[in-house]
Every structure is written in structure tokens, then in C-alpha cells.
Amino acid sequence: MNRTAVEDLGPLVLPVPTKRELVAALVSTPDDPWWEDRVLHVKLYPARGRRV
């Protein structure tokens, strides 16, 4: 894949972990390669001014 094709993709958007996923993660780590990034993003950028 060339640089132009990568730039055309735009930002990577990952879904916010649900409460059910967070509770299940306490028992075992989910089989999601992006799990750590999703959890870190929620900690760094908590939702404000909207109901989740």
C-alpha cells in the first residue's frame, strides 16, 4: 500500500468498550487486538456532555 492510499483512509475510529465488555475484561482479556487502545482512549478522553 502506498502513502497516498494510507492518507486517503482517514483516522482510525474504534468503538467505545461497552460496560458489559469492561466487566467481562475483569475476568479475561478480550480477543480484540485493539482492546488496550480502546480502553486507553476512554481513559484519556472521557465522554462529556452526552449520555453513553
N, CA and C atoms as an extended XYZ file, in Angstrom:
156
Properties=species:S:1:pos:R:3:atomname:S:1:resname:S:1:resid:I:1 pbc="F F F"
N         0.859       -1.168        0.000 N   MET     1
C         0.000        0.000        0.000 CA  MET     1
C         0.908        1.236        0.000 C   MET     1
N         0.624        2.156       -0.870 N   ASN     2
C         1.471        3.343       -0.932 CA  ASN     2
C         0.978        4.425        0.025 C   ASN     2
N         1.786        5.458        0.183 N   ARG     3
C         1.488        6.513        1.152 CA  ARG     3
C         0.176        7.235        0.846 C   ARG     3
N        -0.094        7.486       -0.422 N   THR     4
C        -1.321        8.183       -0.804 CA  THR     4
C        -2.546        7.376       -0.396 C   THR     4
N        -2.512        6.079       -0.595 N   ALA     5
C        -3.645        5.229       -0.226 CA  ALA     5
C        -3.862        5.257        1.280 C   ALA     5
N        -2.787        5.264        2.062 N   VAL     6
C        -2.916        5.302        3.520 CA  VAL     6
C        -3.505        6.635        3.959 C   VAL     6
N        -3.087        7.732        3.356 N   GLU     7
C        -3.605        9.050        3.731 CA  GLU     7
C        -5.079        9.193        3.382 C   GLU     7
N        -5.556        8.510        2.368 N   ASP     8
C        -6.959        8.593        1.967 CA  ASP     8
C        -7.899        7.833        2.896 C   ASP     8
N        -7.355        6.983        3.752 N   LEU     9
C        -8.194        6.182        4.637 CA  LEU     9
C        -8.831        7.008        5.749 C   LEU     9
N        -8.171        8.050        6.192 N   GLY    10
C        -8.696        8.856        7.283 CA  GLY    10
C        -8.314        8.257        8.623 C   GLY    10
N        -8.802        8.846        9.711 N   PRO    11
C        -8.429        8.371       11.042 CA  PRO    11
C        -9.090        7.034       11.377 C   PRO    11
N        -8.411        6.270       12.201 N   LEU    12
C        -8.946        5.005       12.677 CA  LEU    12
C        -9.921        5.297       13.810 C   LEU    12
N       -11.145        4.821       13.695 N   VAL    13
C       -12.167        5.052       14.715 CA  VAL    13
C       -12.513        3.712       15.345 C   VAL    13
N       -12.263        3.628       16.651 N   LEU    14
C       -12.540        2.396       17.381 CA  LEU    14
C       -13.772        2.598       18.258 C   LEU    14
N       -14.608        1.586       18.384 N   PRO    15
C       -15.798        1.727       19.227 CA  PRO    15
C       -15.432        1.786       20.712 C   PRO    15
N       -16.197        2.538       21.462 N   VAL    16
C       -16.007        2.625       22.909 CA  VAL    16
C       -16.397        1.282       23.514 C   VAL    16
N       -15.594        0.763       24.447 N   PRO    17
C       -15.972       -0.502       25.090 CA  PRO    17
C       -17.281       -0.345       25.859 C   PRO    17
N       -18.146       -1.319       25.719 N   THR    18
C       -19.410       -1.286       26.449 CA  THR    18
C       -19.163       -1.678       27.905 C   THR    18
N       -20.131       -1.391       28.765 N   LYS    19
C       -19.992       -1.773       30.173 CA  LYS    19
C       -19.867       -3.285       30.300 C   LYS    19
N       -20.593       -4.004       29.480 N   ARG    20
C       -20.532       -5.466       29.515 CA  ARG    20
C       -19.128       -5.958       29.152 C   ARG    20
N       -18.511       -5.348       28.126 N   GLU    21
C       -17.151       -5.728       27.734 CA  GLU    21
C       -16.148       -5.416       28.849 C   GLU    21
N       -16.319       -4.262       29.507 N   LEU    22
C       -15.404       -3.890       30.579 CA  LEU    22
C       -15.496       -4.848       31.760 C   LEU    22
N       -16.708       -5.251       32.101 N   VAL    23
C       -16.891       -6.203       33.201 CA  VAL    23
C       -16.314       -7.564       32.819 C   VAL    23
N       -16.556       -8.012       31.590 N   ALA    24
C       -16.023       -9.296       31.140 CA  ALA    24
C       -14.494       -9.273       31.095 C   ALA    24
N       -13.910       -8.105       30.818 N   ALA    25
C       -12.453       -7.989       30.743 CA  ALA    25
C       -11.798       -8.158       32.107 C   ALA    25
N       -12.556       -7.970       33.176 N   LEU    26
C       -12.007       -8.195       34.513 CA  LEU    26
C       -11.680       -9.665       34.728 C   LEU    26
N       -12.410      -10.549       34.075 N   VAL    27
C       -12.210      -11.988       34.209 CA  VAL    27
C       -11.135      -12.482       33.239 C   VAL    27
N       -11.235      -12.067       31.981 N   SER    28
C       -10.245      -12.466       30.981 CA  SER    28
C       -10.138      -11.381       29.912 C   SER    28
N        -8.952      -11.263       29.344 N   THR    29
C        -8.714      -10.254       28.318 CA  THR    29
C        -9.458      -10.633       27.044 C   THR    29
N       -10.205       -9.703       26.462 N   PRO    30
C       -10.939       -9.992       25.224 CA  PRO    30
C       -10.001      -10.334       24.059 C   PRO    30
N       -10.514      -11.080       23.119 N   ASP    31
C        -9.747      -11.470       21.938 CA  ASP    31
C        -9.855      -10.372       20.879 C   ASP    31
N        -9.530       -9.154       21.269 N   ASP    32
C        -9.614       -7.998       20.389 CA  ASP    32
C        -8.226       -7.370       20.315 C   ASP    32
N        -7.611       -7.340       19.129 N   PRO    33
C        -6.255       -6.785       19.035 CA  PRO    33
C        -6.179       -5.299       19.398 C   PRO    33
N        -7.302       -4.610       19.380 N   TRP    34
C        -7.321       -3.182       19.682 CA  TRP    34
C        -7.818       -2.897       21.088 C   TRP    34
N        -8.016       -3.909       21.912 N   TRP    35
C        -8.625       -3.732       23.221 CA  TRP    35
C        -7.885       -2.701       24.078 C   TRP    35
N        -6.583       -2.842       24.210 N   GLU    36
C        -5.801       -1.930       25.054 CA  GLU    36
C        -5.935       -0.492       24.568 C   GLU    36
N        -5.942       -0.293       23.254 N   ASP    37
C        -6.081        1.048       22.697 CA  ASP    37
C        -7.462        1.624       22.971 C   ASP    37
N        -8.498        0.796       22.879 N   ARG    38
C        -9.857        1.267       23.146 CA  ARG    38
C        -9.997        1.720       24.593 C   ARG    38
N        -9.470        0.914       25.523 N   VAL    39
C        -9.568        1.242       26.948 CA  VAL    39
C        -8.739        2.491       27.262 C   VAL    39
N        -7.546        2.581       26.708 N   LEU    40
C        -6.693        3.751       26.940 CA  LEU    40
C        -7.358        5.024       26.430 C   LEU    40
N        -7.982        4.956       25.259 N   HIS    41
C        -8.635        6.129       24.687 CA  HIS    41
C        -9.780        6.611       25.572 C   HIS    41
N       -10.537        5.684       26.124 N   VAL    42
C       -11.650        6.058       27.007 CA  VAL    42
C       -11.116        6.723       28.280 C   VAL    42
N        -9.980        6.237       28.786 N   LYS    43
C        -9.401        6.840       29.988 CA  LYS    43
C        -8.864        8.236       29.691 C   LYS    43
N        -8.236        8.412       28.530 N   LEU    44
C        -7.650        9.708       28.180 CA  LEU    44
C        -8.708       10.730       27.774 C   LEU    44
N        -9.749       10.271       27.097 N   TYR    45
C       -10.773       11.170       26.563 CA  TYR    45
C       -12.168       10.720       26.991 C   TYR    45
N       -12.517       10.925       28.245 N   PRO    46
C       -13.856       10.502       28.694 CA  PRO    46
C       -14.954       11.299       28.002 C   PRO    46
N       -16.089       10.650       27.836 N   ALA    47
C       -17.238       11.306       27.193 CA  ALA    47
C       -17.763       12.402       28.112 C   ALA    47
N       -18.022       13.574       27.531 N   ARG    48
C       -18.555       14.697       28.302 CA  ARG    48
C       -19.741       15.300       27.556 C   ARG    48
N       -20.731       15.698       28.312 N   GLY    49
C       -21.857       16.415       27.726 CA  GLY    49
C       -22.787       15.564       26.883 C   GLY    49
N       -22.650       14.267       26.961 N   ARG    50
C       -23.568       13.382       26.232 CA  ARG    50
C       -23.708       12.102       27.030 C   ARG    50
N       -24.843       11.474       26.879 N   ARG    51
C       -25.075       10.222       27.599 CA  ARG    51
C       -24.548        9.067       26.806 C   ARG    51
N       -23.860        8.167       27.473 N   VAL    52
C       -23.282        6.994       26.800 CA  VAL    52
C       -23.950        5.751       27.295 C   VAL    52
